[in-house]
Amino acid sequence: MLSINVKASVNPGYVSSFALSEVYEAYTEEKHFIIRYSSLSVAVPIIGNLAIPYDSITELSINGVAVTDFSKEGIETVLEAANGSSTYTVTIPSGTGYVVTQSSPIMVSSGQSVSFTITPATGYSIVVKNGDDTLTPSGHVFTIASVTENINITVTPSVLTYTITVPTVANVTIDPSTNQTVEYGDDISFTITAAEGYVIDSVTLGGVSITGVDGVYTKTNITANATLAVTASQT
């Protein structure tokens, strides 16, 4: 199978752009470059043929190799080399907790590099692996330097967690009394009681004031590490 990217001015004043990741056959005729494909990444997957006039082509690459001569002979040269080389697939699963920018599978010529973008959803982190190797991104872009076999990427999403630090305060009982771990977007509540002869003056979490109801203080939608602070004074 071949991977072909082509831009062509098929209609006057209109440039069409096609990214064909599953090309079963491509060949040249006297006036047209013929492409038989089974999926089109820029639209709803379809099965069909493209017949593109040579003089309408403005950009063309075959298996990642740019074609600079859009004549019948120029395209044949690159096409012959592509047909003689091995092509592999890089498959990236879709799932909850992240977004994959590229269509999968990605077709890659033997020995060529491949890059793809996987962005964690809000409130998630991800671990991306090629086999047993964890891939380190640049931003959200992951790169494999040389593809020499079919690759199945694994993506493991995890909900972000945060630490709520709970202090010890004289003349105050806080329940729970130990540091708490909270997932992104969750709420946390504390029952805070002043000792006899004392009154709670203020309760804050991460610098944000919390108002108690019957001694229960709740902070909603946790999105960062935070420290609980409580002050009390003698009545």
BAPA-510982 format. One line per field, with one value per residue (C-alpha): residue number from 1; x, y, z. Coordinates in pm, whole numbers, plus 50000, padded with zeros to 5 digits. Layout:
BEGIN
nr <- c(NUM_...)
px <- c(X_...)
py <- c(Y_...)
pz <- c(Z_...)
END
This chain:
BEGIN
nr <- c(1_2_3_4_5_6_7_8_9_10_11_12_13_14_15_16_17_18_19_20_21_22_23_24_25_26_27_28_29_30_31_32_33_34_35_36_37_38_39_40_41_42_43_44_45_46_47_48_49_50_51_52_53_54_55_56_57_58_59_60_61_62_63_64_65_66_67_68_69_70_71_72_73_74_75_76_77_78_79_80_81_82_83_84_85_86_87_88_89_90_91_92_93_94_95_96_97_98_99_100_101_102_103_104_105_106_107_108_109_110_111_112_113_114_115_116_117_118_119_120_121_122_123_124_125_126_127_128_129_130_131_132_133_134_135_136_137_138_139_140_141_142_143_144_145_146_147_148_149_150_151_152_153_154_155_156_157_158_159_160_161_162_163_164_165_166_167_168_169_170_171_172_173_174_175_176_177_178_179_180_181_182_183_184_185_186_187_188_189_190_191_192_193_194_195_196_197_198_199_200_201_202_203_204_205_206_207_208_209_210_211_212_213_214_215_216_217_218_219_220_221_222_223_224_225_226_227_228_229_230_231_232_233_234_235)
px <- c(50000_50108_50055_49996_49940_49840_49716_49572_49384_49130_48872_48957_49024_48981_49259_49172_49386_49383_49556_49532_49663_49550_49635_49616_49736_49879_49994_50044_49846_49911_49744_49646_49790_49555_49511_49298_49234_49013_49013_49037_49154_49012_48657_48423_48603_48512_48634_48717_48960_49117_49227_49437_49572_49949_49928_49685_49916_50072_50207_50267_50440_50447_50533_50672_50897_50826_50775_50921_50861_50486_50527_50437_50807_50880_50596_50689_51043_50924_50639_50871_51097_50796_50655_50991_51013_50842_50562_50453_50160_50166_49834_49718_49401_49132_48998_48875_49108_49303_49272_49476_49519_49622_49406_49514_49681_49964_50150_50530_50805_51071_51337_51144_51048_50691_50541_50194_50012_49829_49681_49553_49199_49150_49214_49415_49777_49886_50164_50240_50438_50584_50604_50790_50945_50783_50782_50873_50687_50793_50486_50225_50412_50559_50825_50963_51296_51294_51003_51111_50798_50428_50378_50085_50103_49946_49804_49725_49527_49507_49296_49516_49534_49614_49728_49531_49760_49586_49756_49745_49580_49573_49228_49075_48970_48981_48829_48987_49308_49560_49663_49411_49445_49172_49108_49070_48728_48624_48502_48647_48485_48619_48436_48603_48521_48663_48749_48533_48581_48700_48536_48639_48737_48830_48880_49061_49182_49450_49387_49016_48770_48524_48198_48091_47745_47690_48066_48121_48343_48337_48551_48420_48606_48962_49210_49541_49737_49622_49675_49394_49428_49215_49222_49039_49013_48911_48561)
py <- c(50000_50358_50686_50980_51350_51563_51914_51991_52270_52027_52299_52656_52870_52578_52373_52030_51867_51490_51285_50921_50676_50349_50357_50012_50117_50426_50453_50698_50731_50959_51264_51160_51031_50754_50675_50386_50425_50295_50581_50958_51121_51464_51339_51052_50728_50626_50386_50510_50639_50976_51078_51394_51581_51629_52000_52055_51914_52175_51948_51574_51331_50952_50763_51088_51155_51488_51486_51794_51700_51664_51517_51157_51061_51253_51089_50744_50779_50838_50590_50308_50369_50375_50051_49886_49989_49850_50048_50006_50122_50315_50259_50490_50398_50651_50664_50864_51119_51224_51338_51208_51469_51242_50979_50626_50416_50633_50488_50522_50409_50181_50373_50701_50894_50959_51222_51237_51459_51324_51585_51495_51604_51856_51690_51401_51299_51031_50777_50688_50375_50203_49848_49869_50207_50517_50803_51153_51430_51775_51963_51708_51580_51229_51116_50776_50826_50518_50289_49937_49739_49782_49967_49968_50268_50236_50535_50513_50808_50888_51141_51408_51396_51671_51685_51878_51954_51949_52135_52082_52385_52450_52433_52307_51957_51887_51572_51422_51524_51389_51506_51410_51306_51436_51373_51661_51826_51650_51820_51790_51849_51893_51891_52161_52211_52463_52354_52470_52840_52898_52995_52939_53270_53168_52867_52888_52634_52750_53105_53090_53143_52860_52910_52628_52480_52315_52285_52123_52318_52213_52324_52222_52153_52091_52166_52217_52128_52336_52386_52414_52702_52748_53023_53027_53271_53253_53370)
pz <- c(50000_49931_50110_49875_49945_49648_49579_49239_49063_48923_48868_48758_49065_49305_49462_49596_49865_49916_50188_50082_50341_50181_49812_49655_49313_49148_48788_48505_48185_47893_48046_48399_48724_48841_49212_49344_49716_49995_50244_50234_50558_50480_50431_50504_50406_50053_49789_49442_49185_49118_48771_48808_48505_48529_48455_48746_49016_49246_49526_49541_49775_49762_50083_50221_49920_49750_49373_49207_48842_48784_48435_48357_48366_48688_48876_48742_48882_49239_49205_49095_49395_49630_49492_49551_49916_50224_50384_50745_50952_51279_51454_51733_51923_52007_52361_52657_52813_52503_52141_51846_51573_51285_51119_51208_51080_50947_50649_50673_50434_50578_50768_50766_51078_51185_51414_51561_51808_52113_52346_52695_52769_53048_53381_53237_53188_52941_52898_52536_52451_52148_52278_52610_52528_52675_52424_52538_52354_52243_52355_52256_51948_51963_51715_51618_51441_51215_51135_51034_51124_51188_51517_51757_51988_52334_52519_52890_53030_53401_53584_53743_54123_54371_54733_54990_55284_55623_55910_56284_56445_56819_56976_56650_56542_56168_56019_55814_55989_55738_55393_55126_54760_54530_54159_53913_53938_54259_54577_54928_55266_55617_55948_56154_56520_56766_57118_57406_57460_57104_56776_56414_56257_55903_55679_55346_55092_54857_54973_54887_55171_55249_55434_55663_55701_56042_56082_55738_55500_55132_54838_54496_54172_54287_54006_54189_54500_54795_55166_55418_55664_55977_56237_56568_56855_57216_57297)
END
